[in-house]
Amino acid sequence: MKKALPTLLLCLLLWPMAASAQTETDLELVLLADATGSIDDAEIRFQRRGYAEAITSPQVLNAIRSNAIGNIAVTYVEWASDTSQDVVVSWTIIDGPEAAQSFADKLMAAPRRAWGRNAIGAALLFGKELIENNEYTGLRRVIDLSADSANNWSGPPISVARQQVLDAGIVINGLAILCRQCSGRPVSYDLEKAFAENIIGGPGSFIITAENAANFAVAVRRKLVLEIGGKTPASRYALQNQAPGPLQQGEQR
């Protein structure tokens, strides 16, 4: 017992230092990008390019600067089966154009490593783990899941995973993707409705729809501006069945 006391005292003394080592940020954001079987390599690059263009855009950078701290922590993950989630770009603090460009360059350079059929539940829990085990303390915490379907072929049920994420105080937003040649709108169900009822959740959660290739980058940019600014769109369906047009509440070009 006497030998254990110094170790205990040392841990107690070091605990405030460890806690203070956490980097404060306005937002911890996990971008969960669809890399399932319906996505070919060209479409992987198309998605990545949309995010790369968005994260370096003046609109997104302005949203970052306008927050209390002036930076966000973001990571980009491609997800597929329950055993295939790949961190394409690890946690990065973005506080200006240089950091944003570095993130974008890494995103475009990395090889594809995620494959398999949809496992949305596993992807959500992977995002939760990334947030809970990073070195950042965010004023807000968000998981953003993109997908061209709401199916779940393996791993934990979406409902179970979703509830665990929400119980942890993490918001889930969604990007419903309908813009690829091999995919498009599911014929047997309403994708946005499935997102709204089964996937997204938490205060201010919303869905943005990318209807076609022309508005994919616009949809991603609008989504990021809303998330970074902590804005609640006028509708949960922040951009549904629309080509690029009038801005929604809390957005800017």
Secondary structure, DSSP 8 states (H G I E B T S, - for coil): -TTHHHHHHHHHHHHHHHHHTSEEEEEEEEEEEE-STT--HHHHHHHHHHHHHHHTSHHHHHHHHTSSSS-EEEEEEEE-STT-EEEEEEEEEE-SHHHHHHHHHHHHHS-----SS-BHHHHHHHHHHHHHTSSEEEEEEEEEEEES---B-SSS-HHHHHHHHHHTT-EEEEEEE---TT--S-SSS-HHHHHHHHT-BSTT--EEEE-SHHHHHHHHHHHHHHHHHT---SSSEEE-S--S-S--TT---
